[in-house]
Amino acid sequence: MRMTGLRLRDFRGYKQVMLSPPEGVTVLVGENGAGKTNLLEAVHLCCLGRSHRTANDKEMIRRDQETAAVQLTVERRDGKHEVGVRLFENARRRKIVYVNGKTASRMGELMGHATCVIFSPEDLSLVKDGPQARRRFLDMLLSQQQKAYFYALQTYMSALKQRNALLKQGDLRQLLAWDEQLAAAAAPVVRLRRDACQQLNARAKNHYFYIGGREEETFGMQYRGGLAESSDPAQDMLRGLHTCREEDIRRQSTCFGPHRDEIELTLSGELLKAFGSQGQMRTAALSMKLAAFDLLEASQGEPPLLLLDDVLSELDPDRRRRLIARIGRAQALLTCTDEGDFIGARPACVLRVENGELTQQ
């Protein structure tokens, strides 16, 4: 996959800008706050329909403007794909998604046309934060891999919202019907997550060994949850909901199901979050992202776009060299504040970002 064009209008600090990166690595150099990360955010928005930095779309609209628009064009093995997103300052207006010149009726239609993996200093949250961060990582990967997962997860979350609303209202007459809907929706989510975790584990373990360079350290990812070992997730979900019903009524929320899943991260058998050093956690996060890159490449037959946001400066020279070696086959956008940060990256293009403009060096 190759990005051939990225257009921004009234997005973050950019009034209007056009980027047409060459194949290989394009380095974006600039001071902190110059807007480098905003360009990566725009790519991510076009690939997944959401920012990797904020859940509030209004934050991406340039100050004093009512709307913002981004458009991404990529060349793939099957031809050109063009996707775009328009955001509105008015909270009553929903964002509009465009796919190949047509307005998409559902967000899921955006998935898979352009795919990306982003590396950023915030990736440490994959290890340090709670289970929600790791579920989000898995959900974003699977949504890009296959639209069916995106729709399955939407169905599950919608049913969960309805069931929780009934619990809050104290209306238990319809609870059994929503139990059945929730159980049916849980099954594909669990099966696809479980399979993805197994594939990620094998690849991430290999990447950790390569980047970390220590034979005695073995990284592992394990899918955990009430249905993790289930051979019939739908039936076992129904049983779990029945068992937890009294607790659900007391808490007014659903206590059992894949919305509580965890991806357990270990290093040589110990919980990484509890016992890992900062360097080990960072290497683990990089390994997880590289594993996600591998799965996307395998599923679509070509590498996704790579977005590296000020990552190299966080690594020692050996880890930096090993990471660059692993990602050399993909088109990448790489941000840094100092030109010394990308030594070894062999960029095809270096652009300076300043005052909302891009200039080639």
C-alpha positions as CSV (number, residue, x, y, z in Angstrom):
1,M,0.0,0.0,0.0
2,R,1.3,3.4,-0.9
3,M,-0.1,6.8,0.2
4,T,-0.2,9.1,-2.8
5,G,-2.0,12.1,-1.3
6,L,-3.1,13.6,2.0
7,R,-5.2,16.8,2.0
8,L,-6.1,18.7,5.2
9,R,-8.4,21.7,5.4
10,D,-9.0,23.5,8.7
11,F,-7.6,20.5,10.5
12,R,-5.9,21.3,13.9
13,G,-3.4,24.1,13.1
14,Y,-3.5,23.7,9.3
15,K,-5.6,26.0,7.2
16,Q,-4.9,24.0,4.1
17,V,-2.0,21.6,3.2
18,M,-1.3,18.8,0.7
19,L,1.2,16.0,1.2
20,S,2.3,13.6,-1.5
21,P,5.0,11.4,0.1
22,P,7.3,9.2,-2.0
23,E,7.8,5.5,-1.4
24,G,9.9,4.7,1.6
25,V,10.4,6.8,4.7
26,T,9.3,10.5,4.8
27,V,10.7,12.3,7.8
28,L,8.7,15.3,9.3
29,V,11.1,17.5,11.3
30,G,10.0,20.4,13.5
31,E,9.8,21.8,17.0
32,N,7.3,20.5,19.5
33,G,3.9,21.9,18.8
34,A,4.7,22.5,15.1
35,G,2.0,20.2,13.9
36,K,3.9,17.1,12.9
37,T,1.7,14.7,14.9
38,N,-1.4,16.3,13.4
39,L,-0.5,14.9,10.0
40,L,-0.2,11.4,11.4
41,E,-3.5,11.9,13.2
42,A,-5.2,12.8,9.9
43,V,-4.0,9.6,8.3
44,H,-5.2,7.6,11.3
45,L,-8.6,9.4,11.1
46,C,-9.0,8.4,7.5
47,C,-8.0,4.8,8.2
48,L,-10.2,4.2,11.3
49,G,-12.6,7.0,11.4
50,R,-11.2,8.2,14.7
51,S,-8.2,10.0,16.2
52,H,-5.6,8.1,18.2
53,R,-5.3,11.1,20.5
54,T,-8.8,12.3,21.4
55,A,-12.3,11.0,21.5
56,N,-13.6,14.6,20.9
57,D,-13.8,15.3,17.2
58,K,-14.2,19.1,17.9
59,E,-10.6,19.2,19.1
60,M,-9.5,18.4,15.5
61,I,-11.2,21.5,14.0
62,R,-9.1,24.6,13.6
63,R,-9.9,27.4,16.0
64,D,-12.9,29.6,15.0
65,Q,-13.9,27.2,12.2
66,E,-17.1,25.3,11.9
67,T,-15.8,22.3,10.0
68,A,-12.7,20.4,9.0
69,A,-11.9,17.9,6.3
70,V,-9.2,15.3,5.6
71,Q,-8.8,13.2,2.5
72,L,-6.4,10.3,1.9
73,T,-5.6,8.6,-1.4
74,V,-3.7,5.3,-1.5
75,E,-2.6,3.0,-4.3
76,R,-3.2,-0.7,-3.5
77,R,-2.8,-3.9,-5.4
78,D,-6.4,-3.6,-6.6
79,G,-6.1,0.1,-7.6
80,K,-6.7,3.5,-6.1
81,H,-8.7,4.0,-2.9
82,E,-9.8,7.4,-1.7
83,V,-11.3,8.0,1.7
84,G,-12.2,11.1,3.6
85,V,-13.7,12.4,6.8
86,R,-15.5,15.7,7.5
87,L,-15.9,17.0,11.0
88,F,-18.3,19.5,12.4
89,E,-18.0,21.9,15.4
90,N,-21.8,21.6,15.9
91,A,-22.2,18.6,18.2
92,R,-25.6,17.9,16.6
93,R,-24.0,17.2,13.3
94,R,-22.4,13.8,12.9
95,K,-19.1,13.4,11.0
96,I,-19.4,12.4,7.4
97,V,-17.3,9.6,5.9
98,Y,-16.5,9.4,2.2
99,V,-15.3,6.3,0.3
100,N,-14.2,6.6,-3.3
101,G,-16.2,9.8,-3.9
102,K,-19.5,8.6,-2.3
103,T,-20.9,9.3,1.2
104,A,-20.8,6.2,3.3
105,S,-24.0,5.3,5.2
106,R,-22.1,3.5,7.9
107,M,-18.7,3.9,9.5
108,G,-17.8,0.3,8.8
109,E,-17.7,1.1,5.1
110,L,-14.5,3.0,5.7
111,M,-12.6,0.0,7.2
112,G,-10.0,-1.7,5.1
113,H,-9.6,0.8,2.3
114,A,-6.5,2.3,3.9
115,T,-4.9,0.7,6.9
116,C,-2.2,1.9,9.2
117,V,-0.2,1.1,12.3
118,I,0.9,4.0,14.5
119,F,3.8,4.0,17.0
120,S,3.9,6.8,19.6
121,P,5.4,7.5,23.0
122,E,1.9,7.0,24.4
123,D,2.2,3.3,23.4
124,L,3.4,2.6,26.9
125,S,-0.3,2.8,27.9
126,L,-0.7,-0.6,26.2
127,V,1.3,-2.0,29.1
128,K,0.8,0.4,31.9
129,D,-3.0,1.2,31.6
130,G,-5.9,-1.0,32.4
131,P,-7.5,-3.7,30.2
132,Q,-9.5,-1.1,28.1
133,A,-6.3,0.1,26.4
134,R,-5.4,-3.5,25.3
135,R,-9.0,-4.2,24.2
136,R,-8.9,-1.0,22.1
137,F,-5.6,-2.1,20.5
138,L,-7.1,-5.4,19.6
139,D,-10.4,-3.9,18.4
140,M,-8.7,-1.4,16.1
141,L,-6.5,-4.1,14.6
142,L,-9.4,-6.5,13.9
143,S,-11.6,-3.7,12.6
144,Q,-9.0,-2.9,10.0
145,Q,-8.5,-6.6,9.1
146,Q,-12.2,-7.3,8.5
147,K,-15.3,-5.2,8.5
148,A,-17.3,-8.2,9.9
149,Y,-15.5,-7.7,13.3
150,F,-16.3,-4.0,13.3
151,Y,-20.0,-4.7,12.8
152,A,-20.0,-7.6,15.3
153,L,-18.4,-5.4,18.0
154,Q,-20.9,-2.6,17.2
155,T,-23.8,-5.1,17.6
156,Y,-22.4,-6.3,20.9
157,M,-21.9,-2.8,22.3
158,S,-25.3,-1.7,21.2
159,A,-27.0,-4.7,23.0
160,L,-24.8,-4.1,26.1
161,K,-26.0,-0.5,26.2
162,Q,-29.6,-1.5,26.0
163,R,-29.2,-4.2,28.7
164,N,-27.4,-1.7,31.0
165,A,-30.2,0.8,30.5
166,L,-32.8,-1.8,31.6
167,L,-30.8,-2.5,34.7
168,K,-30.6,1.2,35.6
169,Q,-34.3,1.6,35.0
170,G,-35.1,-1.5,37.1
171,D,-37.2,-2.9,34.3
172,L,-36.3,-6.6,34.3
173,R,-39.2,-7.9,32.2
174,Q,-37.2,-7.6,28.9
175,L,-33.9,-8.7,30.5
176,L,-34.0,-12.3,29.2
177,A,-34.5,-11.2,25.6
178,W,-31.5,-8.8,25.8
179,D,-29.5,-11.6,27.4
180,E,-30.1,-13.7,24.3
181,Q,-29.2,-10.9,22.0
182,L,-26.0,-10.1,24.0
183,A,-25.0,-13.7,24.0
184,A,-25.4,-14.1,20.3
185,A,-23.4,-11.0,19.6
186,A,-20.6,-12.0,22.0
187,A,-19.7,-15.2,20.1
188,P,-18.0,-13.7,17.0
189,V,-16.3,-11.1,19.1
190,V,-14.7,-13.7,21.4
191,R,-13.8,-16.1,18.6
192,L,-12.0,-13.4,16.5
193,R,-10.3,-11.9,19.5
194,R,-9.0,-15.2,20.7
195,D,-7.7,-16.2,17.3
196,A,-6.0,-12.8,16.9
197,C,-4.3,-13.0,20.3
198,Q,-2.8,-16.4,19.4
199,Q,-1.4,-15.0,16.2
200,L,-0.2,-11.8,17.9
201,N,1.5,-13.7,20.7
202,A,3.7,-15.8,18.3
203,R,4.8,-12.7,16.3
204,A,5.2,-10.3,19.3
205,K,7.4,-12.9,21.1
206,N,9.7,-13.0,18.0
207,H,9.8,-9.2,17.7
208,Y,10.6,-8.7,21.4
209,F,13.5,-11.2,21.2
210,Y,14.9,-9.4,18.1
211,I,14.5,-5.8,19.4
212,G,15.4,-6.5,23.0
213,G,18.4,-8.7,22.1
214,R,18.2,-10.7,25.3
215,E,17.7,-14.5,25.0
216,E,16.6,-14.9,28.7
217,E,13.6,-12.6,28.2
218,T,10.5,-14.2,26.7
219,F,7.5,-11.9,26.0
220,G,3.9,-13.3,26.0
221,M,0.4,-12.2,25.3
222,Q,-2.5,-14.2,26.6
223,Y,-6.2,-13.7,26.0
224,R,-8.1,-13.7,29.3
225,G,-11.8,-13.5,30.1
226,G,-14.9,-15.4,31.1
227,L,-15.2,-16.9,27.6
228,A,-11.5,-17.2,26.7
229,E,-11.6,-21.0,26.9
230,S,-15.2,-21.5,25.8
231,S,-16.0,-23.9,22.9
232,D,-19.5,-22.4,22.8
233,P,-19.3,-18.7,23.6
234,A,-23.0,-17.9,23.1
235,Q,-24.3,-20.6,25.5
236,D,-21.6,-19.9,28.0
237,M,-22.3,-16.2,27.8
238,L,-26.0,-16.9,28.6
239,R,-24.9,-19.0,31.6
240,G,-22.6,-16.3,32.8
241,L,-25.3,-13.6,32.6
242,H,-27.7,-15.9,34.6
243,T,-25.0,-16.5,37.3
244,C,-24.2,-12.8,37.6
245,R,-27.8,-11.5,37.4
246,E,-28.2,-10.5,41.1
247,E,-24.8,-8.7,41.0
248,D,-25.8,-7.0,37.8
249,I,-29.1,-5.8,39.3
250,R,-27.2,-4.5,42.4
251,R,-24.5,-2.7,40.3
252,Q,-27.0,-1.7,37.5
253,S,-24.5,-2.8,34.9
254,T,-23.4,-6.0,33.1
255,C,-20.5,-7.7,34.9
256,F,-19.9,-10.6,32.6
257,G,-18.8,-10.6,28.9
258,P,-16.1,-9.7,26.4
259,H,-16.4,-6.0,27.4
260,R,-14.4,-7.2,30.5
261,D,-11.8,-9.1,28.5
262,E,-8.1,-8.7,29.3
263,I,-4.9,-9.3,27.2
264,E,-2.4,-10.4,29.8
265,L,1.2,-9.4,29.1
266,T,4.1,-11.3,30.6
267,L,7.8,-11.3,30.5
268,S,9.5,-14.7,31.4
269,G,6.3,-15.7,33.1
270,E,5.9,-12.6,35.3
271,L,3.3,-9.8,34.8
272,L,5.0,-7.2,32.8
273,K,3.0,-4.3,34.3
274,A,4.0,-5.2,37.8
275,F,7.7,-6.2,37.3
276,G,8.9,-4.8,34.0
277,S,11.3,-1.9,33.6
278,Q,10.5,1.1,31.5
279,G,12.7,-0.2,28.7
280,Q,11.1,-3.6,28.8
281,M,7.6,-2.1,28.7
282,R,8.6,0.1,25.7
283,T,10.1,-2.9,23.9
284,A,6.9,-4.9,24.6
285,A,4.7,-2.1,23.2
286,L,6.8,-1.9,20.0
287,S,6.6,-5.7,19.6
288,M,2.8,-5.6,19.9
289,K,2.6,-2.9,17.2
290,L,5.0,-4.8,14.9
291,A,2.9,-7.9,15.4
292,A,-0.2,-6.0,14.4
293,F,1.7,-4.7,11.3
294,D,2.5,-8.3,10.4
295,L,-1.1,-9.5,10.8
296,L,-2.4,-6.6,8.6
297,E,0.2,-7.3,6.0
298,A,-0.7,-11.0,6.0
299,S,-4.4,-10.4,5.7
300,Q,-4.3,-7.9,2.9
301,G,-1.3,-9.1,1.0
302,E,0.6,-5.8,1.3
303,P,2.0,-3.8,4.2
304,P,-0.1,-1.1,5.9
305,L,1.0,2.5,6.2
306,L,3.4,3.1,9.1
307,L,3.2,6.2,11.3
308,L,6.1,6.7,13.8
309,D,5.5,9.7,16.1
310,D,8.7,10.7,17.8
311,V,9.5,7.1,18.6
312,L,13.2,6.8,17.6
313,S,14.3,9.4,20.1
314,E,13.0,7.1,22.9
315,L,15.2,4.2,21.9
316,D,18.8,3.4,22.4
317,P,20.9,3.1,19.1
318,D,20.7,-0.8,19.1
319,R,16.9,-0.9,19.5
320,R,16.5,2.0,17.0
321,R,18.5,0.1,14.4
322,R,16.6,-3.2,14.9
323,L,13.2,-1.4,14.7
324,I,14.2,0.3,11.4
325,A,15.3,-3.0,10.0
326,R,11.9,-4.5,10.8
327,I,9.8,-1.8,9.1
328,G,12.0,-1.1,6.1
329,R,9.5,-2.7,3.6
330,A,6.7,-0.3,4.3
331,Q,5.9,3.3,3.4
332,A,6.3,5.4,6.6
333,L,5.8,8.8,8.0
334,L,8.3,9.5,10.8
335,T,8.2,12.6,13.0
336,C,11.1,14.0,15.1
337,T,12.4,17.2,16.6
338,D,16.0,16.7,15.7
339,E,17.6,15.4,12.5
340,G,19.9,13.2,14.5
341,D,16.9,11.2,15.7
342,F,16.4,9.5,12.3
343,I,20.0,8.5,11.7
344,G,19.9,5.0,10.1
345,A,16.4,5.5,8.7
346,R,17.6,6.3,5.2
347,P,14.7,8.7,4.4
348,A,13.4,9.2,0.9
349,C,12.3,12.7,1.8
350,V,12.8,15.1,4.6
351,L,10.2,17.9,5.2
352,R,10.3,20.7,7.8
353,V,7.0,21.5,9.5
354,E,6.7,25.1,10.6
355,N,3.8,27.6,10.9
356,G,1.3,25.2,9.2
357,E,3.5,24.7,6.2
358,L,5.7,21.9,4.8
359,T,9.0,22.7,3.1
360,Q,11.4,20.2,1.6
361,Q,15.0,20.1,3.0
